[in-house]
């Protein structure tokens, strides 16, 4: 039995039968956008924020979604129900659709919508108890003037190269710098540091995806009355930090213990634990479930 449940254009199908055309521009050119939601207690978490970002990504590449929000919500729920047990990781991919073998999408009339559901990732407990290992990647993040990292698109080769670099060093994530040498984000997560009681994270103008969990962490810090700075962070700022943690839909708040061979001063630190606990309460607040 497959570990995945799959839908093509709203129709559930077995993994072996899940196919799209070789002339789909999502396959040919990475001309697609996507979003991932998770379930909490079997309900969709923060689906409204994910849908808002999905529309933003599509609009940024000049693609108006052909289905309404309720259609996507229904798809995510069907994928979860089909899994029959446990919390779910639910991805929806919208490609430009089938067209001629030409970069211009004018011949793509109907978008392809792919839904994939699987069990929600369970990261090793030791990553939370003692901190995970990350690296500072040599590969640079795409500049905003290129394929803007704020767009959650199918163009992920930049991140693929960075995670390959990380895994060669037995690290779970790679912190990516922009072409100016400023910290942006990791391959699939946002990065925060704490220095002298101040929470710091790269500003959106540095070229990064506006993570949904990132937004909740900023909200949590405000509620905890912790000072927050969104701005420029250097490689040295990361190495000099008292605490470092990464955030994502599947990771929640994961403390960082090592950056390459450099040991982070406190792992997990007191403030990281406070932030993680506050986020956990928010995660289970029914007002954020759909």
FENQUI-V18357 format. One record per residue. N is the residue number from 1. RES is the residue in one small letter. OMEGA is omega in whole degrees, -180 to 180 (* if undefined). Layout:
# FENQUI-V18357
n=N res=RES omega=OMEGA
n=N res=RES omega=OMEGA
This chain:
# FENQUI-V18357
n=1 res=x omega=-178
n=2 res=x omega=175
n=3 res=x omega=-175
n=4 res=x omega=166
n=5 res=x omega=-169
n=6 res=x omega=175
n=7 res=x omega=173
n=8 res=x omega=-180
n=9 res=x omega=175
n=10 res=x omega=-179
n=11 res=x omega=177
n=12 res=x omega=-179
n=13 res=x omega=175
n=14 res=x omega=-178
n=15 res=x omega=-178
n=16 res=x omega=-178
n=17 res=x omega=-177
n=18 res=x omega=-174
n=19 res=x omega=170
n=20 res=x omega=-178
n=21 res=x omega=175
n=22 res=x omega=178
n=23 res=x omega=175
n=24 res=x omega=-176
n=25 res=x omega=173
n=26 res=x omega=178
n=27 res=x omega=-175
n=28 res=x omega=-170
n=29 res=x omega=-174
n=30 res=x omega=-176
n=31 res=x omega=-175
n=32 res=x omega=173
n=33 res=x omega=180
n=34 res=x omega=174
n=35 res=x omega=177
n=36 res=x omega=170
n=37 res=x omega=176
n=38 res=x omega=173
n=39 res=x omega=172
n=40 res=x omega=-175
n=41 res=x omega=179
n=42 res=x omega=178
n=43 res=x omega=178
n=44 res=x omega=-179
n=45 res=x omega=175
n=46 res=x omega=-178
n=47 res=x omega=-180
n=48 res=x omega=180
n=49 res=x omega=179
n=50 res=x omega=179
n=51 res=x omega=177
n=52 res=x omega=180
n=53 res=x omega=178
n=54 res=x omega=178
n=55 res=x omega=179
n=56 res=x omega=179
n=57 res=x omega=-179
n=58 res=x omega=180
n=59 res=x omega=-178
n=60 res=x omega=176
n=61 res=x omega=176
n=62 res=x omega=-178
n=63 res=x omega=176
n=64 res=x omega=-178
n=65 res=x omega=-176
n=66 res=x omega=176
n=67 res=x omega=179
n=68 res=x omega=-174
n=69 res=x omega=-179
n=70 res=x omega=178
n=71 res=x omega=-180
n=72 res=x omega=177
n=73 res=x omega=179
n=74 res=x omega=179
n=75 res=x omega=179
n=76 res=x omega=-180
n=77 res=x omega=179
n=78 res=x omega=179
n=79 res=x omega=179
n=80 res=x omega=-179
n=81 res=x omega=-179
n=82 res=x omega=-179
n=83 res=x omega=176
n=84 res=x omega=173
n=85 res=x omega=176
n=86 res=x omega=178
n=87 res=x omega=-173
n=88 res=x omega=166
n=89 res=x omega=-172
n=90 res=x omega=-178
n=91 res=x omega=171
n=92 res=x omega=179
n=93 res=x omega=177
n=94 res=x omega=178
n=95 res=x omega=179
n=96 res=x omega=178
n=97 res=x omega=-178
n=98 res=x omega=178
n=99 res=x omega=178
n=100 res=x omega=180
n=101 res=x omega=-173
n=102 res=x omega=-179
n=103 res=x omega=-177
n=104 res=x omega=-174
n=105 res=x omega=-174
n=106 res=x omega=-177
n=107 res=x omega=179
n=108 res=x omega=-175
n=109 res=x omega=-175
n=110 res=x omega=180
n=111 res=x omega=172
n=112 res=x omega=179
n=113 res=x omega=-178
n=114 res=x omega=175
n=115 res=x omega=179
n=116 res=x omega=176
n=117 res=x omega=176
n=118 res=x omega=178
n=119 res=x omega=177
n=120 res=x omega=179
n=121 res=x omega=170
n=122 res=x omega=-179
n=123 res=x omega=-178
n=124 res=x omega=180
n=125 res=x omega=-178
n=126 res=x omega=178
n=127 res=x omega=-179
n=128 res=x omega=-178
n=129 res=x omega=-174
n=130 res=x omega=-180
n=131 res=x omega=179
n=132 res=x omega=176
n=133 res=x omega=174
n=134 res=x omega=174
n=135 res=x omega=168
n=136 res=x omega=-172
n=137 res=x omega=174
n=138 res=x omega=178
n=139 res=x omega=-177
n=140 res=x omega=177
n=141 res=x omega=177
n=142 res=x omega=174
n=143 res=x omega=-180
n=144 res=x omega=-179
n=145 res=x omega=176
n=146 res=x omega=171
n=147 res=x omega=-173
n=148 res=x omega=178
n=149 res=x omega=177
n=150 res=x omega=178
n=151 res=x omega=178
n=152 res=x omega=-172
n=153 res=x omega=178
n=154 res=x omega=178
n=155 res=x omega=-171
n=156 res=x omega=-175
n=157 res=x omega=177
n=158 res=x omega=180
n=159 res=x omega=178
n=160 res=x omega=-180
n=161 res=x omega=-179
n=162 res=x omega=-179
n=163 res=x omega=174
n=164 res=x omega=178
n=165 res=x omega=-179
n=166 res=x omega=-176
n=167 res=x omega=176
n=168 res=x omega=179
n=169 res=x omega=178
n=170 res=x omega=177
n=171 res=x omega=-179
n=172 res=x omega=-178
n=173 res=x omega=178
n=174 res=x omega=173
n=175 res=x omega=-176
n=176 res=x omega=176
n=177 res=x omega=174
n=178 res=x omega=-175
n=179 res=x omega=176
n=180 res=x omega=-179
n=181 res=x omega=178
n=182 res=x omega=178
n=183 res=x omega=175
n=184 res=x omega=-176
n=185 res=x omega=172
n=186 res=x omega=-176
n=187 res=x omega=178
n=188 res=x omega=-180
n=189 res=x omega=175
n=190 res=x omega=-175
n=191 res=x omega=177
n=192 res=x omega=170
n=193 res=x omega=174
n=194 res=x omega=179
n=195 res=x omega=179
n=196 res=x omega=175
n=197 res=x omega=-180
n=198 res=x omega=177
n=199 res=x omega=-178
n=200 res=x omega=178
n=201 res=x omega=180
n=202 res=x omega=176
n=203 res=x omega=-177
n=204 res=x omega=-179
n=205 res=x omega=175
n=206 res=x omega=179
n=207 res=x omega=-179
n=208 res=x omega=177
n=209 res=x omega=177
n=210 res=x omega=-175
n=211 res=x omega=177
n=212 res=x omega=178
n=213 res=x omega=176
n=214 res=x omega=180
n=215 res=x omega=178
n=216 res=x omega=179
n=217 res=x omega=176
n=218 res=x omega=177
n=219 res=x omega=180
n=220 res=x omega=-179
n=221 res=x omega=178
n=222 res=x omega=180
n=223 res=x omega=178
n=224 res=x omega=-179
n=225 res=x omega=176
n=226 res=x omega=178
n=227 res=x omega=-177
n=228 res=x omega=175
n=229 res=x omega=172
n=230 res=x omega=-177
n=231 res=x omega=-178
n=232 res=x omega=173
n=233 res=x omega=178
n=234 res=x omega=175
n=235 res=x omega=-179
n=236 res=x omega=177
n=237 res=x omega=179
n=238 res=x omega=-177
n=239 res=x omega=-179
n=240 res=x omega=-174
n=241 res=x omega=174
n=242 res=x omega=180
n=243 res=x omega=176
n=244 res=x omega=173
n=245 res=x omega=178
n=246 res=x omega=-176
n=247 res=x omega=174
n=248 res=x omega=-180
n=249 res=x omega=-177
n=250 res=x omega=-176
n=251 res=x omega=-169
n=252 res=x omega=177
n=253 res=x omega=-177
n=254 res=x omega=179
n=255 res=x omega=178
n=256 res=x omega=180
n=257 res=x omega=-179
n=258 res=x omega=170
n=259 res=x omega=-168
n=260 res=x omega=178
n=261 res=x omega=-179
n=262 res=x omega=179
n=263 res=x omega=176
n=264 res=x omega=-171
n=265 res=x omega=-179
n=266 res=x omega=-178
n=267 res=x omega=-18
n=268 res=x omega=-179
n=269 res=x omega=-177
n=270 res=x omega=-178
n=271 res=x omega=176
n=272 res=x omega=180
n=273 res=x omega=178
n=274 res=x omega=-180
n=275 res=x omega=-180
n=276 res=x omega=180
n=277 res=x omega=179
n=278 res=x omega=178
n=279 res=x omega=180
n=280 res=x omega=177
n=281 res=x omega=180
n=282 res=x omega=-180
n=283 res=x omega=-176
n=284 res=x omega=177
n=285 res=x omega=-173
n=286 res=x omega=-179
n=287 res=x omega=178
n=288 res=x omega=-178
n=289 res=x omega=179
n=290 res=x omega=*
